[in-house]
Amino acid sequence: MKKVITYGTFDLLHWGHINLLKRASELGDHLTVAISSDEFNKIKNKEAYHSYENRKMILESIRYVDKVIPENTWEQKIQDVIDHDIDIFVMGDDWKGKFDFLKDYCEVIYLPRTVGISTSKIKTDLFKVQNG
């Protein structure tokens, strides 16, 4: 069985997220998604609209996702790859090169982002609507 892992906050889920999850799942037989815990988001100075538990529940309901685990630190990726017997690490290409250190442990693939959508854009658009 070929196992794949990806990481993210996955807040304000949109079709770009679904596209990433679908493409990541097609690279193997099992997809694990590590999502940033609420505590880790605070360390990153990031605020999610949905709590970790709610984001986890949403991701678990997506057919492409087999397992959801928490991401609590930047440093845990090597251990996650080892502990979950991961063959392929996948991230969006906006992170290109940032996780090449994992190549000693698994294959690293950077997928192109879905054009025209991002969580940042959604937040900006919602702010504009809310504030006229």
N, C-alpha and C positions, 0 to 999 in steps of 0.2 A: 504494500500500500504506500503510495506517495503522499506525503503530508506537506501542506502549505500553511504558512502563517502570514498574517498582515497585522498592522497596528494602526490605531487612530482613536479619535475622540468619538466620532460617529454621532454627533449631536445634530439636530435639525436634519435628519436623514433625507436625502434627495436622490434623484436618479443617477447622479455621478457616483455616489456611494454604492448604489446597487450595481452599476456597471463595473466598478472596481471589484466588488465581491464576486460577481459572476465570472469575470475574467480570471481572477485569482483561483476560484474553485475549479475552473477548467484546466488549470495547470497540474492538478493532482486528483487524488481520491478523497481527501479529507481536508477541510479548511478550518483552521483555528483563527479566531479574531481576538486580538488583545486590545481591550479598550481602556483608555485612560481613566483611572479612578478619580473620584472627586478630589481626593487629597493630592494626587499627582497634578491634576489641573491647576490647583492652587499654587503648587511649586512652579508651574510653567506660566503663572499669571494669566491663566485662561479660565473663563467662566462658561460652563455648559448650561444650557437651558434645562435639559433633562438630567436627572440624577444618574449616577452610575447604574443603579439597579434598574431604572427604567430603560436606559440605553441598552443594557444587557438583555432585558426582556424583549425589546424590539428586535435586536440582532438575532436572538435565538429563534425568532419566528420566521426568519428569512431562509428560504430553502437552500441557498448556497452555503450557509454557515452550519458547520457541524459542532463547533465548540466555541465558547466565549470565556476568556480568562481576563483577569485584571492586569493592567499595566500600572505599576506603582513607582517605577524608577526608569531613567534613561538606560541604566546599566544592566537591566535584567534580560536583555534580548539574547545574549549568548546562553544563559542558563535556560531560558525558555526553549530555545532551539534544541538543547541537549535533553531537557526534561520531557519534552513532547515529541522527541524523535522526528524533528522537522527536516524535510528534504529541500524545501524552497521557501525563501523569505521574499515577500512581495511588498513593494511600496510604490506610491505614485512617483512619476519622474521628476516632480519638484524636489524630491529628496535625493536625486541622482548623486551617487558617490558617497553619501553620508553613512551608508551602512555596509560599505565594501569590506569592513573588518570581519563581517560575518562569513565571507567567502571561505574562510578556513574551516567553517562548520557546516555550511550548506550552500546551495546555489542562491544567488541574489539576483532578483529581477525587478527592474523599475518599469512600471507600466505607464503609458501616456495618460495624462489626466483627461477627463471628459471635458470637451470644450464648451464654454458658455455657462457653466454652473460651478458654484462653490458655496460653502457655508458662509464665508465672508461676504459674498455678493448677496446672499439671502438676508443676512443681518443688516447690511447697508440698505437694501431695498425696503425691508420692514421698518427701519428707522426713518426713512424718507416718508413712507406712508403714514407712520404714526405722528410724525412731526410736521407734516405738510410740506 
